[in-house]
């Protein structure tokens, strides 16, 4: 049997996400479901925008996602997206009728990492952020 070199074990360190409410009509910024909504389905969801993971050596892997746009209470899309520190990740859409709302992402860290691995991975993530710069682009 041949060796499989493509398999790598990585552990999630943290993820960037938005809190949304999912309906039959689409996903809305948390607290922005229209008052006229009369559907039977409303789910609280986390929509993932990026996952930071590391292997046993601390090598960082950043995986970014491009989920469908989140709507506001007026069913408008194109809202500005900020990182948890308030840095703009995506500007407000420049089309007429775009949402004036701002979607600020949150971070959740993996609370189940061994202390030595977490320290090493956190240090490597800080280095990666300096090296990558605008990692979200």
C-alpha positions as CSV (number, residue, x, y, z in Angstrom):
1,X,0.0,0.0,0.0
2,X,1.4,3.4,-0.9
3,X,1.8,6.3,1.5
4,X,-0.7,9.0,1.3
5,X,1.1,12.3,1.5
6,X,-1.9,14.6,1.1
7,X,-3.3,13.9,4.5
8,X,-2.5,16.5,7.1
9,X,-3.9,16.8,10.6
10,X,-4.8,20.3,11.5
11,X,-6.6,21.5,14.6
12,X,-8.9,24.5,14.6
13,X,-7.5,27.4,16.7
14,X,-10.3,30.0,16.1
15,X,-13.0,31.1,13.8
16,X,-14.5,34.3,12.6
17,X,-18.3,34.3,12.3
18,X,-21.4,36.4,12.2
19,X,-24.5,35.7,14.2
20,X,-27.6,35.4,11.9
21,X,-31.2,34.4,12.0
22,X,-32.2,32.0,9.2
23,X,-35.7,32.0,7.7
24,X,-37.3,30.5,4.6
25,X,-36.5,33.8,2.9
26,X,-32.8,33.9,3.7
27,X,-30.4,34.9,6.4
28,X,-30.7,38.1,8.4
29,X,-28.4,39.9,10.7
30,X,-29.3,38.9,14.3
31,X,-32.2,41.0,15.5
32,X,-33.0,42.2,11.9
33,X,-35.7,39.7,10.8
34,X,-38.5,41.9,9.4
35,X,-41.5,42.5,11.8
36,X,-43.8,41.3,9.0
37,X,-42.2,37.9,8.9
38,X,-44.8,35.2,9.5
39,X,-43.0,32.1,8.5
40,X,-42.8,29.0,10.7
41,X,-39.0,28.6,10.7
42,X,-36.5,30.8,12.6
43,X,-33.0,29.4,13.4
44,X,-30.1,31.1,15.3
45,X,-27.0,30.4,13.3
46,X,-23.3,31.2,13.1
47,X,-22.1,31.9,9.6
48,X,-18.4,31.2,9.3
49,X,-16.2,33.6,7.4
50,X,-12.7,32.2,8.3
51,X,-11.1,29.4,10.2
52,X,-7.6,29.5,11.5
53,X,-6.0,26.1,12.1
54,X,-2.5,24.7,12.9
55,X,-0.6,21.5,12.6
56,X,1.6,19.9,15.2
57,X,4.5,22.1,14.3
58,X,2.4,25.3,14.6
59,X,2.2,25.9,10.8
60,X,-0.9,28.0,10.3
61,X,-3.6,27.4,7.7
62,X,-6.2,30.1,7.1
63,X,-9.3,29.1,5.3
64,X,-11.7,31.8,4.2
65,X,-15.3,31.5,3.1
66,X,-17.6,33.6,1.0
67,X,-21.1,32.8,2.4
68,X,-24.3,34.3,0.9
69,X,-24.9,37.9,1.9
70,X,-26.8,38.6,5.1
71,X,-29.9,40.8,4.9
72,X,-31.2,43.6,7.1
73,X,-34.8,44.2,8.3
74,X,-35.7,45.8,5.0
75,X,-34.5,42.8,3.0
76,X,-31.5,44.7,1.8
77,X,-28.0,43.2,1.2
78,X,-24.6,44.7,0.7
79,X,-23.9,45.7,4.3
80,X,-20.4,46.7,5.4
81,X,-18.5,43.9,7.2
82,X,-16.0,44.6,10.1
83,X,-13.6,42.4,12.0
84,X,-14.0,42.1,15.8
85,X,-11.5,45.0,16.2
86,X,-13.6,47.3,13.9
87,X,-11.3,47.0,10.8
88,X,-13.2,47.0,7.5
89,X,-13.2,43.6,5.8
90,X,-15.7,44.4,3.1
91,X,-17.0,47.9,2.3
92,X,-20.7,48.7,2.0
93,X,-21.9,47.9,-1.5
94,X,-21.8,50.8,-3.8
95,X,-25.1,50.0,-5.5
96,X,-28.3,52.0,-4.9
97,X,-30.5,50.4,-2.2
98,X,-27.7,48.7,-0.4
99,X,-28.1,48.1,3.4
100,X,-26.9,50.8,5.7
101,X,-26.4,48.2,8.5
102,X,-22.9,47.1,9.7
103,X,-22.1,43.4,10.3
104,X,-19.4,42.9,12.8
105,X,-17.8,39.5,12.9
106,X,-17.1,37.7,16.2
107,X,-14.2,35.3,17.2
108,X,-14.6,32.1,19.0
109,X,-11.5,30.2,20.1
110,X,-11.1,26.5,20.5
111,X,-11.3,25.9,24.3
112,X,-10.0,22.3,24.1
113,X,-6.4,22.8,23.1
114,X,-3.5,21.5,25.2
115,X,-1.8,24.6,26.9
116,X,1.6,24.1,25.1
117,X,0.0,23.7,21.7
118,X,-2.3,26.7,22.3
119,X,0.6,29.0,23.3
120,X,2.7,27.9,20.2
121,X,-0.3,28.2,17.8
122,X,-1.2,31.6,19.2
123,X,2.3,32.9,18.7
124,X,2.4,31.5,15.2
125,X,-1.0,33.2,14.4
126,X,0.4,36.5,15.6
127,X,3.4,36.1,13.3
128,X,1.1,35.1,10.4
129,X,-1.1,38.1,10.9
130,X,1.9,40.4,10.6
131,X,3.2,38.5,7.6
132,X,-0.1,38.1,5.7
133,X,-1.4,41.6,6.4
134,X,-4.9,41.9,5.0
135,X,-5.5,38.2,5.4
136,X,-9.2,38.5,4.7
137,X,-8.9,40.0,1.2
